[in-house]
Structure formats: C-alpha cells, structure tokens
Amino acid sequence: MSVAAVPAASIPSQPSSRERSRQRAIRRFRWSILAPLILLLAFVLMPVLFLQLYFSFHQWTVYLGSWSDAEYVGLDLFREVLTDPRFGWAIVRSLAFATGSTIGCFVVGFALAYLMRRPFRGQAFYYTIFILPMLTVPVVVAYTAEMLLYQSGPINDLISRIGGIDFKPMWLTDPNIALPTVMLLEIWNWAPFSFIILLAGLAAIPSEPIEAAEILGASRWRIFWEVELPLLRPVILLALVLRFLEAMAEFPKTWALLQGGPGSATETLPVYIFLTTWQYFEISKGAVMSYLVMLLMIVIVLFAIRLLRREKQSLDAMYAKQKAAG
C-alpha cells in the first residue's frame, strides 16, 4: 500500500511547536516546584533520618560520651519498645484522640460549611468568626483554657448559673476526662480547617444534578443524601485524612496544659517520645519510637491514598454514566 493510500486519520499527528513549547514550560514549572523539596530532602532530612537510624541500632545516651562510640545492639531496642506497655498505651491514646477530634472537627466543620454554602448578607463577618480559632496559636489556646477550666473558673460557673446546678468537674485534674478535654480544645482549634475544605467542596458541586433532582420532585433530604453527599465523598475523605494525621502529631496543647498528666492520662505518642528523648535522655529509644511511628503514619497514608483513588474512580464512573445517559 502506498503512502498516498493511507487514510489521513490513521497517520498520527505530530505535536506542533507551540504544543512542544507548552510541554517544556510545564516540565520546567514542575521541576521548579520539586527541585527545592528534593534538595531539602537530600541535604537536610536524609542526613537526620540516617543519624536517627544509626541511633536505632546503637545504644547511646548523652551520658555515654561521643555518639560515634555507641554500642551496637541490633534489634534489641526495637524489641524493647514494642514490648513496652507504656508505648502501647500511648498509641491507643493517640488513636483515640485523633479519631475523636477528627470526627468532631468534621461534624462541626460540615455543619458550618453547609450553612454557609449559599451567599447571604453579612457572610464575610461569619467567615472571619469561624476561621479565627484556626489562627490562634495552640499554646495560647492551652493557657487560655487553663484559666477558664479551673474547677471554680468561669466555664463551670457559667454552666452552673445557666443550669441552676452545682457543676464543678475537674477538667484538667480528673484522669477520666483530661484527654476528652484536650480533644474538645482540638475540635475548637481545628474545626475551621474542615470547614474551609468542605466549603470548597460544596462550592465545586455542579448544579445540574441538583436541578435535575428538583425537577423530578426529590425532597431536600433526598437530594442531600443521594446527590450532594456522593459527590462530596472524595472531599470528605481528604478532610478526614488530613485532620487525622495532624491530630496524631498534636503536641503543643497537650504538653502546655498537662505534660502527659494527670498521671499518664494524656500521654500520647508525641508526649511520650518527647519525655523519653529530652527528659529521660534515652536518645536511642526515642529514635526507635520515632521510626515506628513514622512507619505507622506511612501505612495510614498509603491506605488513605488507596481510598482516595477508589473514590475518584467511583466519581469518574458516576460522571461518565450521567454523561452517557444525558
């Protein structure tokens, strides 16, 4: 078959010079963003991670002289940490704290975002009010809460006056409610984060499916449950994952308020690692804990990425089905 006989549609078109220039510009932009991060990882973070790995296999504290003379102990420190009940309870507390505060932030943030999804008069004022807690420094939140939550402090006194009862729980000294107290502070501090993400997700929902459901006579609740919520699932999952990861690393409020107390009621993973490394000066044990927590976070992140991809595929399939039906 001659070249002239080949249909023009079957001959792959070569990208134009403008398209090649655009692709080169996109590659340069990507590298301009990635290069500083790669350099930071290579020259700052990687040396620290390798030094931390060295400490994980060598027994060393600040009392033993030069760190280069530390004794090699293999996996002994890993076995010691994994069999440490205090470390196990710290994991349990961190997971409970992160789960509770994440759910609380989502509920509050979603409620506020749904109320603010449509423009109304004075909306900017409410935006400012709702975002202010996130702009407050966590240590300031902790010290302010310490003044407000005394047994005879303003919070208990106000609740007692409103309810007509003698309401005086020991928010910061009762081991049974100390961790939930910090959890409430975390929700107040970071609910605006979920609010911003979910508000952006609500604003990005296309109007066509909602209008079609309204024409078909669907109720407001059914539109929310069967149209808006499925379209919001990837955004909801992203908000939950980001909030959970940040909550697992929460340290300033817990430390400033309670230093892990009363007893060990608020001794989460960041607090226990800090105590082990900088107060007990068990540098090697602290390094092992940090690596184990990093591995735990990697597992959570990979699981979250898998869920996000699945949600994206489900959403793409939904859009394709709607397009085919339309």
C-alpha positions as CSV (number, residue, x, y, z in Angstrom):
1,M,0.0,0.0,0.0
2,S,1.4,3.4,-1.0
3,V,1.6,6.2,1.5
4,A,-0.9,8.2,-0.5
5,A,-3.4,5.3,0.0
6,V,-3.2,5.5,3.8
7,P,-6.1,7.4,5.3
8,A,-5.1,10.7,6.8
9,A,-6.9,9.9,10.1
10,S,-4.6,6.9,10.6
11,I,-1.4,8.9,10.4
12,P,-0.5,10.1,14.0
13,S,-0.3,13.8,14.1
14,Q,3.0,15.3,15.4
15,P,2.7,17.9,18.1
16,S,3.1,21.4,16.9
17,S,6.0,23.6,18.0
18,R,3.6,25.6,20.2
19,E,2.5,22.3,21.9
20,R,6.1,21.2,22.4
21,S,6.9,24.6,23.9
22,R,3.9,24.3,26.3
23,Q,5.0,20.9,27.4
24,R,8.6,22.1,28.1
25,A,7.2,25.0,30.1
26,I,5.0,22.6,32.1
27,R,8.1,20.4,32.8
28,R,10.2,23.4,33.9
29,F,7.4,24.6,36.2
30,R,7.1,21.1,37.8
31,W,10.9,20.9,38.4
32,S,10.9,24.5,39.8
33,I,8.4,23.3,42.4
34,L,10.0,19.9,43.0
35,A,13.7,20.8,43.0
36,P,13.7,22.8,46.3
37,L,11.8,19.9,48.0
38,I,14.2,17.3,46.6
39,L,17.3,19.4,47.8
40,L,15.7,19.8,51.2
41,L,15.1,16.1,51.5
42,A,18.6,15.2,50.2
43,F,20.7,17.7,52.3
44,V,18.6,18.3,55.4
45,L,16.1,15.5,56.1
46,M,18.0,12.4,54.8
47,P,21.1,13.0,57.0
48,V,18.8,13.4,60.0
49,L,17.0,10.2,59.1
50,F,20.3,8.3,58.7
51,L,21.6,9.6,62.0
52,Q,18.3,8.6,63.6
53,L,18.6,5.1,62.0
54,Y,22.1,4.8,63.5
55,F,20.8,5.6,66.9
56,S,18.1,3.0,66.5
57,F,20.7,0.2,66.2
58,H,23.2,1.7,68.7
59,Q,22.6,2.2,72.4
60,W,23.5,5.8,73.3
61,T,22.5,8.5,75.8
62,V,24.0,11.9,76.5
63,Y,25.9,10.3,79.4
64,L,27.9,7.9,77.3
65,G,30.4,10.3,75.7
66,S,30.7,10.5,71.9
67,W,27.8,9.1,69.9
68,S,30.3,7.6,67.4
69,D,31.4,5.2,70.2
70,A,27.9,3.9,70.9
71,E,27.5,0.1,71.3
72,Y,25.8,-1.8,68.5
73,V,22.7,-3.6,69.9
74,G,21.0,-4.7,66.7
75,L,17.2,-5.1,67.1
76,D,17.2,-5.1,70.9
77,L,15.9,-1.6,71.1
78,F,13.0,-2.3,68.7
79,R,12.1,-5.4,70.8
80,E,12.2,-3.2,74.0
81,V,10.0,-0.6,72.5
82,L,7.5,-3.0,71.0
83,T,7.1,-4.8,74.4
84,D,6.9,-1.5,76.3
85,P,3.3,-1.3,77.7
86,R,3.6,2.4,78.1
87,F,4.4,2.8,74.4
88,G,1.4,0.6,73.6
89,W,-0.9,2.8,75.7
90,A,0.5,5.9,74.1
91,I,-0.5,4.5,70.7
92,V,-4.0,3.7,72.0
93,R,-4.4,7.2,73.4
94,S,-3.2,8.9,70.2
95,L,-5.5,6.8,68.0
96,A,-8.5,7.6,70.3
97,F,-7.6,11.3,70.5
98,A,-7.1,11.5,66.7
99,T,-10.3,9.6,65.9
100,G,-12.5,11.6,68.3
101,S,-11.1,15.0,67.4
102,T,-11.3,14.2,63.6
103,I,-15.0,13.2,63.9
104,G,-15.7,16.3,66.0
105,C,-13.9,18.6,63.6
106,F,-15.8,17.1,60.6
107,V,-19.2,17.3,62.2
108,V,-18.7,21.0,63.2
109,G,-16.9,21.9,60.0
110,F,-19.5,20.2,57.8
111,A,-22.4,21.8,59.6
112,L,-20.9,25.3,59.3
113,A,-20.0,24.7,55.6
114,Y,-23.5,23.6,54.8
115,L,-25.0,26.6,56.4
116,M,-22.6,28.9,54.6
117,R,-22.8,27.3,51.2
118,R,-25.0,30.0,49.7
119,P,-24.3,33.7,49.8
120,F,-26.2,35.9,52.2
121,R,-25.9,39.3,53.8
122,G,-23.0,39.6,56.3
123,Q,-21.4,36.3,55.2
124,A,-17.9,37.7,55.3
125,F,-18.3,38.5,59.0
126,Y,-19.2,34.9,59.8
127,Y,-16.3,33.7,57.7
128,T,-14.0,35.7,59.9
129,I,-15.6,34.4,63.1
130,F,-15.5,30.8,62.0
131,I,-11.8,30.9,60.9
132,L,-10.4,32.8,63.9
133,P,-9.9,29.7,66.1
134,M,-7.5,28.2,63.5
135,L,-5.4,31.3,63.5
136,T,-4.9,31.1,67.3
137,V,-1.6,29.7,68.4
138,P,-2.1,26.3,70.1
139,V,-0.1,27.3,73.2
140,V,-2.3,30.4,73.6
141,V,-5.3,28.1,73.3
142,A,-3.8,25.9,76.1
143,Y,-3.0,28.7,78.5
144,T,-6.4,30.4,78.0
145,A,-8.2,27.1,78.6
146,E,-6.1,26.6,81.7
147,M,-7.5,29.9,83.1
148,L,-11.1,29.1,82.0
149,L,-11.3,25.5,83.1
150,Y,-10.4,25.7,86.8
151,Q,-12.9,23.9,89.0
152,S,-14.2,27.2,90.2
153,G,-13.4,29.0,87.0
154,P,-15.6,30.9,84.5
155,I,-16.8,27.9,82.4
156,N,-18.1,25.9,85.4
157,D,-19.6,29.0,87.0
158,L,-21.4,29.9,83.8
159,I,-22.8,26.4,83.3
160,S,-23.9,26.3,87.0
161,R,-25.8,29.6,86.6
162,I,-27.5,28.6,83.4
163,G,-28.4,25.1,84.5
164,G,-29.2,26.0,88.2
165,I,-26.9,23.2,89.4
166,D,-23.6,22.9,91.1
167,F,-21.5,22.0,88.1
168,K,-17.8,21.7,89.0
169,P,-16.0,18.9,87.1
170,M,-12.2,18.9,87.4
171,W,-11.4,19.3,83.7
172,L,-7.6,19.2,84.0
173,T,-7.0,17.0,87.0
174,D,-9.5,14.2,86.5
175,P,-7.8,11.3,84.6
176,N,-11.1,10.2,83.2
177,I,-11.9,13.5,81.4
178,A,-8.5,15.1,80.9
179,L,-8.0,13.6,77.4
180,P,-11.6,14.4,76.2
181,T,-10.9,18.0,77.5
182,V,-7.9,18.3,75.2
183,M,-10.0,16.7,72.5
184,L,-12.6,19.5,72.8
185,L,-9.9,22.1,72.6
186,E,-8.5,20.5,69.5
187,I,-12.0,20.5,67.9
188,W,-12.5,24.2,68.7
189,N,-9.0,25.0,67.3
190,W,-9.2,23.0,64.1
191,A,-12.8,22.7,63.1
192,P,-12.2,25.7,60.8
193,F,-9.8,23.6,58.8
194,S,-12.5,21.1,57.9
195,F,-14.9,24.0,57.4
196,I,-12.7,25.5,54.7
197,I,-12.1,22.2,52.8
198,L,-15.8,21.2,52.9
199,L,-17.0,24.6,51.9
200,A,-14.7,24.5,48.9
201,G,-16.1,21.0,48.1
202,L,-19.7,22.2,48.3
203,A,-18.9,25.2,46.1
204,A,-17.5,22.8,43.5
205,I,-20.6,20.6,43.2
206,P,-22.2,21.1,39.8
207,S,-25.7,22.5,39.8
208,E,-27.1,20.3,37.0
209,P,-27.6,17.1,39.1
210,I,-29.3,19.0,41.9
211,E,-31.6,20.9,39.4
212,A,-32.5,17.6,37.7
213,A,-33.4,16.0,41.1
214,E,-35.5,19.1,42.0
215,I,-37.4,18.8,38.7
216,L,-38.1,15.1,39.4
217,G,-39.6,16.2,42.7
218,A,-36.9,14.9,45.1
219,S,-37.1,16.2,48.7
220,R,-34.3,18.3,50.1
221,W,-33.1,15.4,52.3
222,R,-33.0,13.0,49.4
223,I,-31.1,15.5,47.2
224,F,-28.5,15.8,50.0
225,W,-28.2,12.1,50.7
226,E,-28.3,10.8,47.1
227,V,-26.8,13.7,45.1
228,E,-24.7,16.1,47.2
229,L,-23.1,13.6,49.6
230,P,-21.9,11.1,47.0
231,L,-20.3,14.0,45.0
232,L,-18.6,15.2,48.2
233,R,-17.2,11.8,49.3
234,P,-13.6,12.4,47.9
235,V,-13.5,15.9,49.6
236,I,-14.9,14.4,52.9
237,L,-12.3,11.7,52.8
238,L,-9.5,14.2,52.2
239,A,-10.6,16.4,55.1
240,L,-10.8,13.4,57.4
241,V,-7.3,12.0,56.4
242,L,-5.6,15.4,56.7
243,R,-7.2,16.1,60.1
244,F,-6.4,12.7,61.4
245,L,-2.7,12.9,60.5
246,E,-2.4,16.3,62.1
247,A,-4.2,15.1,65.3
248,M,-1.9,12.2,65.6
249,A,1.0,14.7,65.9
250,E,-0.7,17.1,68.3
251,F,1.7,18.2,71.0
252,P,1.6,21.9,72.0
253,K,-1.8,21.9,73.7
254,T,-1.3,18.6,75.5
255,W,2.1,19.5,76.7
256,A,1.4,23.1,77.7
257,L,-1.7,22.0,79.7
258,L,-0.9,18.7,81.2
259,Q,2.6,17.4,80.3
260,G,1.1,14.0,79.8
261,G,-0.8,14.1,83.1
262,P,-2.7,13.7,85.4
263,G,-0.6,10.5,85.8
264,S,-0.3,9.3,82.2
265,A,-3.9,10.1,81.1
266,T,-2.9,12.4,78.3
267,E,0.5,10.7,77.4
268,T,0.1,10.4,73.7
269,L,2.8,9.4,71.2
270,P,4.4,12.8,70.8
271,V,4.4,13.4,74.5
272,Y,5.9,10.1,75.3
273,I,8.6,10.4,72.6
274,F,9.4,13.9,73.9
275,L,9.7,12.6,77.5
276,T,11.8,9.7,76.5
277,T,14.2,11.7,74.4
278,W,14.5,15.1,76.1
279,Q,13.7,14.4,79.8
280,Y,14.9,10.8,80.3
281,F,17.7,11.4,77.7
282,E,17.2,7.9,76.1
283,I,18.1,9.1,72.7
284,S,18.3,5.7,71.0
285,K,15.0,4.6,72.4
286,G,13.4,7.8,71.3
287,A,14.8,7.3,67.8
288,V,13.3,3.8,67.6
289,M,9.9,5.2,68.7
290,S,10.1,7.9,66.0
291,Y,10.8,5.3,63.3
292,L,8.0,3.1,64.4
293,V,5.6,6.0,64.4
294,M,6.8,7.1,61.0
295,L,6.1,3.5,59.7
296,L,2.6,3.7,61.2
297,M,2.0,7.0,59.5
298,I,3.2,5.6,56.2
299,V,0.8,2.7,56.5
300,I,-2.1,5.2,57.2
301,V,-1.1,7.5,54.4
302,L,-0.9,4.6,51.8
303,F,-4.3,3.3,53.0
304,A,-5.7,6.8,52.6
305,I,-4.3,7.2,49.1
306,R,-5.8,3.9,48.1
307,L,-9.2,5.0,49.4
308,L,-8.9,8.4,47.7
309,R,-8.1,6.7,44.4
310,R,-11.1,4.4,44.8
311,E,-13.4,7.4,45.5
312,K,-12.0,9.2,42.5
313,Q,-12.6,6.2,40.2
314,S,-16.1,5.9,41.6
315,L,-16.8,9.6,41.0
316,D,-15.4,9.4,37.4
317,A,-17.6,6.4,36.7
318,M,-20.7,8.3,38.0
319,Y,-19.9,11.3,35.8
320,A,-19.4,9.0,32.8
321,K,-22.7,7.3,33.5
322,Q,-24.5,10.6,33.8
323,K,-22.9,11.9,30.6
324,A,-23.9,8.7,28.7
325,A,-27.5,9.0,30.0
326,G,-27.7,12.7,29.0
